[in-house]
Amino acid sequence: MPTKETRRPRGRSLDRDESSIEKSTSSAVEHSQALGILETRSLVALIQGADTMAKTATLTIMALEKIGCAWLSVTVRGSLADVTVAIEAGAAAARVLDPGVSTLVIPAPHSDLEVQFPIRSRDAGSEKDQEAFVCHC
């Protein structure tokens, strides 16, 4: 009589522990958050826009950056709906003080962007944070 073989399920290792599954899922969720950027030529307009964004939706302000002479940006992360609404509201508030406002929303940024661009949070009080708004033009 032929014997049936016991088949191992595909796609998942039987010896993999559940904690590693949770870790990989949480990192995928973190990277799937939308990215929003508000850029202005005025610190006051940037603060007004950032304040409006924070009050409009549930999101995380990741970084405030000096881009170049007089150009500043604030980067936020959150769900696509929250980031979209917040960027629109923040841009409207900032345009009252500075008509030269630029915005960008990326629904699911590639993880490699975090390596090259300031879209993740830094340690508060770092030397770079203290010099972020000093213009050397």
ZABATI-617580 format. One record per residue: z negated, x, y negated of N, C-alpha, C, CB in turn; residue in three letters. Coordinates in pm, whole numbers, plus 50000, padded with zeros to 5 digits. Each point is the difference from the previous one (the first is absolute). Glycine has a CB too. Example, Ala and Ser with C-alpha at 12.3 -4.5 7.8 and 13.67 -1.06 7.14 Angstrom:
% residues 2
<npz:49220, npx:51319, npy:50569, capz:50000, capx:49911, capy:49881, cpz:50000, cpx:50090, cpy:49880, cbpz:49875, cbpx:49811, cbpy:50117, residu:ALA>;
<npz:50197, npx:50154, npy:49778, capz:49994, capx:50082, capy:49881, cpz:49927, cpx:49923, cpy:49891, cbpz:50215, cbpx:50118, cbpy:50063, residu:SER>;
This chain:
% residues 137
<npz:50000, npx:50080, npy:50117, capz:50000, capx:49920, capy:49883, cpz:50000, cpx:50086, cpy:49875, cbpz:49883, cbpx:49822, cbpy:50126, residu:MET>;
<npz:50209, npx:50147, npy:49775, capz:50002, capx:50082, capy:49878, cpz:49876, cpx:49974, cpy:49913, cbpz:50251, cbpx:49997, cbpy:50007, residu:PRO>;
<npz:49701, npx:50108, npy:49933, capz:49884, capx:49991, capy:49913, cpz:50046, cpx:49992, cpy:49854, cbpz:49859, cbpx:50130, cbpy:50168, residu:THR>;
<npz:50078, npx:49780, npy:49757, capz:50033, capx:49990, capy:49858, cpz:49933, cpx:50115, cpy:49925, cbpz:50023, cbpx:49747, cbpy:50016, residu:LYS>;
<npz:50054, npx:50310, npy:49892, capz:49943, capx:50108, capy:49918, cpz:49921, cpx:49939, cpy:49886, cbpz:50190, cbpx:50155, cbpy:50059, residu:GLU>;
<npz:49703, npx:49911, npy:49906, capz:49924, capx:49959, capy:49885, cpz:50064, cpx:50065, cpy:49878, cbpz:49785, cbpx:49974, cbpy:50135, residu:THR>;
<npz:50259, npx:49943, npy:49772, capz:50067, capx:50053, capy:49882, cpz:49903, cpx:50010, cpy:49883, cbpz:50217, cbpx:49902, cbpy:50080, residu:ARG>;
<npz:49800, npx:50203, npy:49849, capz:49920, capx:50023, capy:49881, cpz:50069, cpx:49934, cpy:49880, cbpz:49909, cbpx:50219, cbpy:50095, residu:ARG>;
<npz:50016, npx:49708, npy:49820, capz:50063, capx:49936, capy:49885, cpz:50061, cpx:50102, cpy:49905, cbpz:49838, cbpx:49812, cbpy:50021, residu:PRO>;
<npz:50277, npx:50152, npy:49924, capz:50068, capx:50091, capy:49907, cpz:49946, cpx:49985, cpy:49859, cbpz:50205, cbpx:49989, cbpy:50142, residu:ARG>;
<npz:49812, npx:50118, npy:49780, capz:49968, capx:49993, capy:49859, cpz:49857, cpx:50035, cpy:49963, cbpz:50173, cbpx:49830, cbpy:49988, residu:GLY>;
<npz:49736, npx:50158, npy:50103, capz:49860, capx:50030, capy:49966, cpz:49936, cpx:50079, cpy:50112, cbpz:49984, cbpx:49791, cbpy:49861, residu:ARG>;
<npz:49957, npx:50319, npy:50103, capz:49932, capx:50083, capy:50098, cpz:49869, cpx:49933, cpy:50039, cbpz:50106, cbpx:50209, cbpy:49905, residu:SER>;
<npz:49862, npx:49794, npy:50223, capz:49878, capx:49937, capy:50046, cpz:49874, cpx:50077, cpy:49961, cbpz:50131, cbpx:49907, cbpy:50188, residu:LEU>;
<npz:49885, npx:50224, npy:49790, capz:49882, capx:50080, capy:49968, cpz:49977, cpx:50014, cpy:49848, cbpz:50037, cbpx:50123, cbpy:50213, residu:ASP>;
<npz:50040, npx:49809, npy:49708, capz:49983, capx:50006, capy:49854, cpz:49883, cpx:49911, cpy:49959, cbpz:50247, cbpx:50045, cbpy:49968, residu:ARG>;
<npz:49662, npx:50010, npy:49952, capz:49885, capx:49921, capy:49960, cpz:50034, cpx:49907, cpy:49883, cbpz:49850, cbpx:50185, cbpy:50079, residu:ASP>;
<npz:50074, npx:49708, npy:49907, capz:50026, capx:49897, capy:49900, cpz:49980, cpx:50050, cpy:49857, cbpz:49932, cbpx:49831, cbpy:50168, residu:GLU>;
<npz:49980, npx:50268, npy:49811, capz:49976, capx:50049, capy:49864, cpz:50125, cpx:50067, cpy:49943, cbpz:49758, cbpx:50031, cbpy:50056, residu:SER>;
<npz:50319, npx:50037, npy:50028, capz:50122, capx:50063, capy:49949, cpz:50104, cpx:49895, cpy:49964, cbpz:49953, cbpx:50201, cbpy:50139, residu:SER>;
<npz:50046, npx:49685, npy:49928, capz:50092, capx:49892, capy:49966, cpz:49962, cpx:49944, cpy:49864, cbpz:50036, cbpx:49945, cbpy:50243, residu:ILE>;
<npz:49835, npx:50033, npy:49733, capz:49955, capx:49948, capy:49871, cpz:50032, cpx:50096, cpy:49887, cbpz:49818, cbpx:49876, cbpy:50117, residu:GLU>;
<npz:50165, npx:50256, npy:49905, capz:50028, capx:50098, capy:49897, cpz:50148, cpx:49999, cpy:49963, cbpz:49809, cbpx:50140, cbpy:50082, residu:LYS>;
<npz:50279, npx:49856, npy:50018, capz:50143, capx:50001, capy:49970, cpz:50042, cpx:49873, cpy:49930, cbpz:50038, cbpx:50147, cbpy:50197, residu:SER>;
<npz:49901, npx:49740, npy:49836, capz:50033, capx:49875, capy:49935, cpz:49953, cpx:50001, cpy:49855, cbpz:49984, cbpx:49882, cbpy:50220, residu:THR>;
<npz:49895, npx:50168, npy:49753, capz:49950, capx:50000, capy:49863, cpz:50079, cpx:50094, cpy:49911, cbpz:49774, cbpx:49945, cbpy:50088, residu:SER>;
<npz:50272, npx:50169, npy:49964, capz:50080, capx:50090, capy:49917, cpz:50136, cpx:49940, cpy:49972, cbpz:49879, cbpx:50197, cbpy:50095, residu:SER>;
<npz:50176, npx:49727, npy:49998, capz:50128, capx:49933, capy:49977, cpz:49985, cpx:49893, cpy:49893, cbpz:50069, cbpx:50046, cbpy:50237, residu:ALA>;
<npz:49820, npx:49883, npy:49764, capz:49975, capx:49897, capy:49900, cpz:49984, cpx:50064, cpy:49863, cbpz:49892, cbpx:49853, cbpy:50173, residu:VAL>;
<npz:50037, npx:50260, npy:49819, capz:49980, capx:50068, capy:49873, cpz:50133, cpx:50041, cpy:49939, cbpz:49777, cbpx:50082, cbpy:50080, residu:GLU>;
<npz:50314, npx:49970, npy:50002, capz:50128, capx:50046, capy:49950, cpz:50096, cpx:49885, cpy:49973, cbpz:49966, cbpx:50211, cbpy:50124, residu:HIS>;
<npz:50007, npx:49670, npy:49928, capz:50090, capx:49888, capy:49977, cpz:49968, cpx:49927, cpy:49870, cbpz:50026, cbpx:49977, cbpy:50247, residu:SER>;
<npz:49872, npx:50066, npy:49679, capz:49969, capx:49938, capy:49873, cpz:50109, cpx:50033, cpy:49898, cbpz:49753, cbpx:50014, cbpy:50051, residu:GLN>;
<npz:50276, npx:49888, npy:49865, capz:50099, capx:50020, capy:49895, cpz:49948, cpx:50099, cpy:49897, cbpz:50089, cbpx:49767, cbpy:50036, residu:ALA>;
<npz:50004, npx:50295, npy:49895, capz:49969, capx:50097, capy:49896, cpz:50056, cpx:49947, cpy:49869, cbpz:50002, cbpx:50194, cbpy:50165, residu:LEU>;
<npz:49917, npx:49807, npy:49730, capz:50046, capx:49960, capy:49868, cpz:49971, cpx:50109, cpy:49899, cbpz:49964, cbpx:49759, cbpy:50058, residu:GLY>;
<npz:50131, npx:50262, npy:49851, capz:49983, capx:50102, capy:49897, cpz:50032, cpx:49938, cpy:49864, cbpz:50059, cbpx:50187, cbpy:50163, residu:ILE>;
<npz:49853, npx:49834, npy:49741, capz:50020, capx:49958, capy:49862, cpz:50001, cpx:50126, cpy:49915, cbpz:49887, cbpx:49772, cbpy:50036, residu:LEU>;
<npz:50217, npx:50245, npy:49884, capz:50018, capx:50122, capy:49922, cpz:50015, cpx:49962, cpy:49852, cbpz:50109, cbpx:50119, cbpy:50198, residu:GLU>;
<npz:49818, npx:49952, npy:49716, capz:50006, capx:49974, capy:49855, cpz:50002, cpx:50132, cpy:49923, cbpz:49879, cbpx:49780, cbpy:50032, residu:THR>;
<npz:50142, npx:50208, npy:49838, capz:49993, capx:50117, capy:49911, cpz:49870, cpx:50002, cpy:49920, cbpz:50250, cbpx:50000, cbpy:49984, residu:ARG>;
<npz:49659, npx:49910, npy:50049, capz:49877, capx:49988, capy:49922, cpz:49881, cpx:49983, cpy:50094, cbpz:50128, cbpx:49897, cbpy:49808, residu:SER>;
<npz:49768, npx:50182, npy:50169, capz:49880, capx:49988, capy:50082, cpz:49935, cpx:49863, cpy:49981, cbpz:49964, cbpx:50248, cbpy:49983, residu:LEU>;
<npz:50035, npx:49701, npy:49896, capz:49940, capx:49869, capy:49973, cpz:50077, cpx:49891, cpy:50075, cbpz:49922, cbpx:50079, cbpy:49773, residu:VAL>;
<npz:50211, npx:49926, npy:50223, capz:50081, capx:49901, capy:50072, cpz:49978, cpx:50012, cpy:50151, cbpz:50171, cbpx:50006, cbpy:49815, residu:ALA>;
<npz:49815, npx:50117, npy:50234, capz:49977, capx:50020, capy:50144, cpz:49865, cpx:49941, cpy:50041, cbpz:50140, cbpx:50209, cbpy:49994, residu:LEU>;
<npz:49757, npx:49812, npy:49928, capz:49868, capx:49946, capy:50031, cpz:50003, cpx:49847, cpy:49995, cbpz:49890, cbpx:50208, cbpy:49906, residu:ILE>;
<npz:50179, npx:49737, npy:49993, capz:50014, capx:49854, capy:49991, cpz:50071, cpx:49946, cpy:50124, cbpz:50006, cbpx:50015, cbpy:49748, residu:GLN>;
<npz:50102, npx:50049, npy:50292, capz:50074, capx:49957, capy:50119, cpz:49919, cpx:50012, cpy:50128, cbpz:50208, cbpx:50067, cbpy:49885, residu:GLY>;
<npz:49720, npx:50044, npy:50130, capz:49918, capx:50022, capy:50120, cpz:49886, cpx:49898, cpy:50007, cbpz:50057, cbpx:50244, cbpy:49994, residu:ALA>;
<npz:49882, npx:49728, npy:49893, capz:49893, capx:49901, capy:49996, cpz:50052, cpx:49861, cpy:50039, cbpz:49884, cbpx:50135, cbpy:49820, residu:ASP>;
<npz:50230, npx:49829, npy:50127, capz:50061, capx:49870, capy:50033, cpz:50036, cpx:49994, cpy:50148, cbpz:50089, cbpx:49982, cbpy:49766, residu:THR>;
<npz:49966, npx:50127, npy:50289, capz:50034, capx:50001, capy:50143, cpz:49877, cpx:49982, cpy:50087, cbpz:50194, cbpx:50149, cbpy:49949, residu:MET>;
<npz:49700, npx:49922, npy:50016, capz:49877, capx:49993, capy:50080, cpz:49937, cpx:49861, cpy:49996, cbpz:49962, cbpx:50242, cbpy:49955, residu:ALA>;
<npz:50053, npx:49688, npy:49932, capz:49944, capx:49867, capy:49986, cpz:50090, cpx:49891, cpy:50059, cbpz:49884, cbpx:50080, cbpy:49796, residu:LYS>;
<npz:50244, npx:49950, npy:50223, capz:50097, capx:49901, capy:50046, cpz:50002, cpx:49986, cpy:50152, cbpz:50134, cbpx:50050, cbpy:49799, residu:THR>;
<npz:49850, npx:50058, npy:50273, capz:50018, capx:49997, capy:50145, cpz:49903, cpx:50095, cpy:50068, cbpz:50242, cbpx:49941, cbpy:49970, residu:ALA>;
<npz:49747, npx:50043, npy:50162, capz:49917, capx:50089, capy:50081, cpz:50085, cpx:50121, cpy:50038, cbpz:49860, cbpx:49806, cbpy:50089, residu:THR>;
<npz:50109, npx:50307, npy:49851, capz:50073, capx:50123, capy:50030, cpz:49912, cpx:50119, cpy:49971, cbpz:50218, cbpx:49889, cbpy:49948, residu:LEU>;
<npz:49832, npx:50228, npy:50085, capz:49926, capx:50124, capy:49977, cpz:50078, cpx:50086, cpy:49903, cbpz:49898, cbpx:49990, cbpy:50231, residu:THR>;
<npz:50037, npx:50054, npy:49663, capz:50063, capx:50095, capy:49908, cpz:49986, cpx:50138, cpy:50065, cbpz:49948, cbpx:49858, cbpy:49790, residu:ILE>;
<npz:50165, npx:50203, npy:50240, capz:49999, capx:50125, capy:50075, cpz:49995, cpx:50123, cpy:49909, cbpz:50127, cbpx:49886, cbpy:50178, residu:MET>;
<npz:49948, npx:50112, npy:49712, capz:50005, capx:50120, capy:49916, cpz:50048, cpx:49965, cpy:49861, cbpz:50044, cbpx:50140, cbpy:50201, residu:ALA>;
<npz:49905, npx:49935, npy:49702, capz:50052, capx:50001, capy:49864, cpz:50058, cpx:50139, cpy:49981, cbpz:49830, cbpx:49827, cbpy:49911, residu:LEU>;
<npz:50297, npx:50181, npy:50049, capz:50067, capx:50129, capy:49992, cpz:50066, cpx:50022, cpy:49866, cbpz:50036, cbpx:49992, cbpy:50244, residu:GLU>;
<npz:49959, npx:50131, npy:49707, capz:50080, capx:50042, capy:49885, cpz:50131, cpx:50051, cpy:50059, cbpz:49795, cbpx:50060, cbpy:49853, residu:LYS>;
<npz:50314, npx:49877, npy:50111, capz:50130, capx:50035, capy:50057, cpz:50064, cpx:50112, cpy:49919, cbpz:50029, cbpx:49766, cbpy:50086, residu:ILE>;
<npz:49970, npx:50220, npy:49784, capz:50058, capx:50098, capy:49909, cpz:49950, cpx:49966, cpy:49863, cbpz:50206, cbpx:50035, cbpy:50143, residu:GLY>;
<npz:49849, npx:50027, npy:49757, capz:49954, capx:49973, capy:49863, cpz:50009, cpx:49852, cpy:49969, cbpz:50074, cbpx:50228, cbpy:49930, residu:CYS>;
<npz:49812, npx:49714, npy:50048, capz:49983, capx:49860, capy:49960, cpz:50029, cpx:49899, cpy:50111, cbpz:50060, cbpx:50072, cbpy:49774, residu:ALA>;
<npz:49982, npx:49967, npy:50342, capz:50024, capx:49905, capy:50109, cpz:49883, cpx:50004, cpy:50098, cbpz:50250, cbpx:50028, cbpy:49976, residu:TRP>;
<npz:49696, npx:49855, npy:50054, capz:49885, capx:49984, capy:50089, cpz:50032, cpx:49892, cpy:50101, cbpz:49838, cbpx:50073, cbpy:49819, residu:LEU>;
<npz:50098, npx:49933, npy:50298, capz:50022, capx:49895, capy:50099, cpz:49870, cpx:49966, cpy:50071, cbpz:50237, cbpx:50077, cbpy:50031, residu:SER>;
<npz:49758, npx:49802, npy:50020, capz:49891, capx:49956, capy:50086, cpz:50065, cpx:49951, cpy:50129, cbpz:49846, cbpx:49936, cbpy:49802, residu:VAL>;
<npz:50095, npx:50103, npy:50310, capz:50052, capx:49965, capy:50132, cpz:49900, cpx:49910, cpy:50069, cbpz:50128, cbpx:50216, cbpy:50016, residu:THR>;
<npz:49920, npx:49674, npy:50043, capz:49914, capx:49904, capy:50069, cpz:50054, cpx:49974, cpy:50140, cbpz:49935, cbpx:49894, cbpy:49781, residu:VAL>;
<npz:49974, npx:50068, npy:50310, capz:50037, capx:49964, capy:50137, cpz:49934, cpx:49867, cpy:50034, cbpz:50025, cbpx:50244, cbpy:50068, residu:ARG>;
<npz:50041, npx:49678, npy:50017, capz:49947, capx:49872, capy:50046, cpz:50109, cpx:49924, cpy:50073, cbpz:49837, cbpx:49994, cbpy:49809, residu:GLY>;
<npz:50139, npx:49879, npy:50216, capz:50102, capx:49918, capy:50066, cpz:50120, cpx:49986, cpy:49906, cbpz:49823, cbpx:49874, cbpy:50134, residu:SER>;
<npz:50293, npx:50098, npy:49922, capz:50120, capx:49990, capy:49918, cpz:49986, cpx:49891, cpy:49893, cbpz:50135, cbpx:50080, cbpy:50196, residu:LEU>;
<npz:49811, npx:49807, npy:49841, capz:49984, capx:49890, capy:49903, cpz:49906, cpx:50041, cpy:49887, cbpz:50040, cbpx:49833, cbpy:50184, residu:ALA>;
<npz:49846, npx:50228, npy:49851, capz:49903, capx:50041, capy:49897, cpz:50057, cpx:50107, cpy:49908, cbpz:49816, cbpx:49945, cbpy:50158, residu:ASP>;
<npz:50252, npx:50153, npy:49899, capz:50056, capx:50109, capy:49919, cpz:50109, cpx:49946, cpy:49908, cbpz:49946, cbpx:50166, cbpy:50182, residu:VAL>;
<npz:50140, npx:49747, npy:49868, capz:50108, capx:49944, capy:49919, cpz:49946, cpx:49921, cpy:49882, cbpz:50144, cbpx:49990, cbpy:50203, residu:THR>;
<npz:49759, npx:49922, npy:49823, capz:49941, capx:49919, capy:49893, cpz:49927, cpx:50090, cpy:49900, cbpz:49975, cbpx:49806, cbpy:50159, residu:VAL>;
<npz:49951, npx:50290, npy:49890, capz:49923, capx:50089, capy:49912, cpz:50091, cpx:50086, cpy:49913, cbpz:49816, cbpx:50004, cbpy:50171, residu:ALA>;
<npz:50290, npx:50050, npy:49886, capz:50093, capx:50084, capy:49922, cpz:50067, cpx:49917, cpy:49891, cbpz:50041, cbpx:50146, cbpy:50202, residu:ILE>;
<npz:50000, npx:49732, npy:49830, capz:50063, capx:49914, capy:49899, cpz:49902, cpx:49968, cpy:49887, cbpz:50148, cbpx:49901, cbpy:50177, residu:GLU>;
<npz:49729, npx:50065, npy:49857, capz:49899, capx:49968, capy:49898, cpz:49962, cpx:50124, cpy:49919, cbpz:49913, cbpx:49815, cbpy:50146, residu:ALA>;
<npz:50068, npx:50297, npy:49921, capz:49965, capx:50124, capy:49931, cpz:50110, cpx:50048, cpy:49907, cbpz:49858, cbpx:50060, cbpy:50194, residu:GLY>;
<npz:50267, npx:49925, npy:49849, capz:50113, capx:50040, capy:49915, cpz:50008, cpx:49911, cpy:49876, cbpz:50125, cbpx:50083, cbpy:50203, residu:ALA>;
<npz:49854, npx:49788, npy:49815, capz:50003, capx:49908, capy:49885, cpz:49891, cpx:50035, cpy:49900, cbpz:50093, cbpx:49819, cbpy:50148, residu:ALA>;
<npz:49788, npx:50212, npy:49900, capz:49890, capx:50037, capy:49911, cpz:50027, cpx:50134, cpy:49931, cbpz:49841, cbpx:49873, cbpy:50148, residu:ALA>;
<npz:50213, npx:50224, npy:49924, capz:50026, capx:50131, capy:49942, cpz:50115, cpx:49995, cpy:49899, cbpz:49918, cbpx:50106, cbpy:50211, residu:ALA>;
<npz:50181, npx:49806, npy:49812, capz:50114, capx:49990, capy:49908, cpz:49960, cpx:49951, cpy:49860, cbpz:50146, cbpx:49957, cbpy:50198, residu:ARG>;
<npz:49741, npx:49976, npy:49792, capz:49951, capx:49958, capy:49869, cpz:49972, cpx:50124, cpy:49914, cbpz:49899, cbpx:49788, cbpy:50100, residu:VAL>;
<npz:50053, npx:50318, npy:49961, capz:49964, capx:50123, capy:49929, cpz:50109, cpx:50106, cpy:50005, cbpz:49764, cbpx:49951, cbpy:50051, residu:LEU>;
<npz:50320, npx:50046, npy:50052, capz:50104, capx:50100, capy:50020, cpz:50120, cpx:49935, cpy:50065, cbpz:49828, cbpx:50184, cbpy:50020, residu:ASP>;
<npz:50280, npx:49795, npy:49906, capz:50116, capx:49932, capy:50058, cpz:50073, cpx:50085, cpy:50106, cbpz:50023, cbpx:49879, cbpy:49784, residu:PRO>;
<npz:49949, npx:50250, npy:50224, capz:50067, capx:50087, capy:50095, cpz:49927, cpx:50011, cpy:50133, cbpz:50090, cbpx:50125, cbpy:49808, residu:GLY>;
<npz:49882, npx:49763, npy:50256, capz:49926, capx:49998, capy:50127, cpz:50098, cpx:49996, cpy:50116, cbpz:49805, cbpx:49882, cbpy:49891, residu:VAL>;
<npz:50169, npx:50198, npy:50211, capz:50080, capx:49999, capy:50123, cpz:49911, cpx:49960, cpy:50116, cbpz:50155, cbpx:50179, cbpy:49910, residu:SER>;
<npz:49903, npx:49752, npy:50188, capz:49924, capx:49958, capy:50118, cpz:50080, cpx:50025, cpy:50127, cbpz:49881, cbpx:49827, cbpy:49864, residu:THR>;
<npz:50047, npx:50180, npy:50246, capz:50062, capx:50016, capy:50131, cpz:49907, cpx:49940, cpy:50104, cbpz:50124, cbpx:50210, cbpy:49927, residu:LEU>;
<npz:49932, npx:49714, npy:50167, capz:49926, capx:49950, capy:50116, cpz:50077, cpx:50040, cpy:50124, cbpz:49901, cbpx:49805, cbpy:49869, residu:VAL>;
<npz:50033, npx:50265, npy:50222, capz:50059, capx:50036, capy:50129, cpz:49923, cpx:49923, cpy:50106, cbpz:50073, cbpx:50234, cbpy:49920, residu:ILE>;
<npz:49991, npx:49674, npy:50153, capz:49930, capx:49915, capy:50097, cpz:49928, cpx:50077, cpy:50110, cbpz:50169, cbpx:49828, cbpy:49952, residu:PRO>;
<npz:49894, npx:50274, npy:50104, capz:49940, capx:50079, capy:50108, cpz:50044, cpx:50145, cpy:49985, cbpz:49996, cbpx:49798, cbpy:50156, residu:ALA>;
<npz:49934, npx:50281, npy:49762, capz:50042, capx:50138, capy:49977, cpz:49988, cpx:50085, cpy:50126, cbpz:49931, cbpx:49977, cbpy:49762, residu:PRO>;
<npz:50159, npx:50117, npy:50251, capz:49997, capx:50093, capy:50113, cpz:49877, cpx:50089, cpy:49988, cbpz:50253, cbpx:49997, cbpy:50016, residu:HIS>;
<npz:49686, npx:50036, npy:50095, capz:49876, capx:50079, capy:49999, cpz:50019, cpx:50139, cpy:49941, cbpz:49927, cbpx:49874, cbpy:50200, residu:SER>;
<npz:50193, npx:50182, npy:49805, capz:50024, capx:50132, capy:49943, cpz:49989, cpx:50002, cpy:49848, cbpz:50148, cbpx:50048, cbpy:50194, residu:ASP>;
<npz:49863, npx:49837, npy:49742, capz:49986, capx:49996, capy:49854, cpz:49862, cpx:50046, cpy:49956, cbpz:50165, cbpx:49814, cbpy:49992, residu:LEU>;
<npz:49732, npx:50159, npy:50089, capz:49863, capx:50039, capy:49963, cpz:49984, cpx:50151, cpy:49992, cbpz:49918, cbpx:49793, cbpy:50108, residu:GLU>;
<npz:50164, npx:50279, npy:49965, capz:49990, capx:50146, capy:49999, cpz:50056, cpx:50056, cpy:49870, cbpz:50020, cbpx:50004, cbpy:50250, residu:VAL>;
<npz:50088, npx:49938, npy:49698, capz:50070, capx:50055, capy:49885, cpz:49964, cpx:49937, cpy:49866, cbpz:50181, cbpx:50050, cbpy:50155, residu:GLN>;
<npz:49770, npx:49824, npy:49846, capz:49978, capx:49928, capy:49876, cpz:49855, cpx:49952, cpy:49989, cbpz:50240, cbpx:49930, cbpy:50002, residu:PHE>;
<npz:49712, npx:50045, npy:49876, capz:49860, capx:49961, capy:49979, cpz:49976, cpx:49852, cpy:50029, cbpz:49981, cbpx:50180, cbpy:49829, residu:PRO>;
<npz:50032, npx:49778, npy:50297, capz:49981, capx:49859, capy:50033, cpz:49880, cpx:49978, cpy:50091, cbpz:50245, cbpx:49967, cbpy:49976, residu:ILE>;
<npz:49670, npx:50131, npy:50036, capz:49875, capx:49984, capy:50074, cpz:49886, cpx:50043, cpy:49909, cbpz:50114, cbpx:50040, cbpy:50224, residu:ARG>;
<npz:49768, npx:49913, npy:49807, capz:49887, capx:50030, capy:49912, cpz:49956, cpx:50145, cpy:50015, cbpz:49927, cbpx:49761, cbpy:50015, residu:SER>;
<npz:50019, npx:50292, npy:49877, capz:49943, capx:50135, capy:50000, cpz:49851, cpx:49989, cpy:49983, cbpz:50212, cbpx:50100, cbpy:49905, residu:ARG>;
<npz:49721, npx:50012, npy:50117, capz:49855, capx:50003, capy:49977, cpz:49975, cpx:49987, cpy:49851, cbpz:49962, cbpx:50144, cbpy:50206, residu:ASP>;
<npz:49950, npx:49766, npy:49756, capz:49965, capx:49982, capy:49860, cpz:49934, cpx:50126, cpy:49947, cbpz:49974, cbpx:49751, cbpy:50033, residu:ALA>;
<npz:50060, npx:50287, npy:49847, capz:49939, capx:50117, capy:49939, cpz:50066, cpx:50130, cpy:50036, cbpz:49792, cbpx:49876, cbpy:50001, residu:GLY>;
<npz:50321, npx:50120, npy:50069, capz:50067, capx:50125, capy:50033, cpz:50057, cpx:50061, cpy:49872, cbpz:50055, cbpx:49915, cbpy:50232, residu:SER>;
<npz:49975, npx:50213, npy:49772, capz:50049, capx:50070, capy:49883, cpz:50130, cpx:49938, cpy:49949, cbpz:49891, cbpx:50210, cbpy:50082, residu:GLU>;
<npz:50197, npx:49750, npy:50009, capz:50126, capx:49939, capy:49960, cpz:49975, cpx:49868, cpy:49927, cbpz:50116, cbpx:50110, cbpy:50196, residu:LYS>;
<npz:49786, npx:49810, npy:49850, capz:49968, capx:49874, capy:49934, cpz:49955, cpx:50023, cpy:49856, cbpz:49936, cbpx:49902, cbpy:50222, residu:ASP>;
<npz:49987, npx:50204, npy:49754, capz:49947, capx:50025, capy:49867, cpz:50110, cpx:50043, cpy:49904, cbpz:49783, cbpx:50064, cbpy:50102, residu:GLN>;
<npz:50326, npx:49997, npy:49946, capz:50109, capx:50043, capy:49917, cpz:50117, cpx:49903, cpy:50000, cbpz:49928, cbpx:50232, cbpy:50043, residu:GLU>;
<npz:50059, npx:49652, npy:50020, capz:50112, capx:49910, capy:50021, cpz:50065, cpx:49953, cpy:49870, cbpz:49890, cbpx:49929, cbpy:50208, residu:ALA>;
<npz:50036, npx:50058, npy:49682, capz:50056, capx:49946, capy:49878, cpz:50014, cpx:50103, cpy:49888, cbpz:49903, cbpx:49785, cbpy:50065, residu:PHE>;
<npz:50095, npx:50342, npy:49969, capz:50018, capx:50105, capy:49901, cpz:50148, cpx:50032, cpy:49993, cbpz:49769, cbpx:50095, cbpy:50042, residu:VAL>;
<npz:50291, npx:49891, npy:49841, capz:50142, capx:50027, capy:49982, cpz:50020, cpx:50144, cpy:49951, cbpz:50044, cbpx:49754, cbpy:49950, residu:CYS>;
<npz:50038, npx:50322, npy:50120, capz:50027, capx:50139, capy:49964, cpz:50141, cpx:50016, cpy:49949, cbpz:49836, cbpx:50076, cbpy:50170, residu:HIS>;
<npz:50214, npx:49828, npy:49753, capz:50138, capx:50003, capy:49950, cpz:50015, cpx:50094, cpy:49882, cbpz:50031, cbpx:49767, cbpy:50077, residu:CYS>;
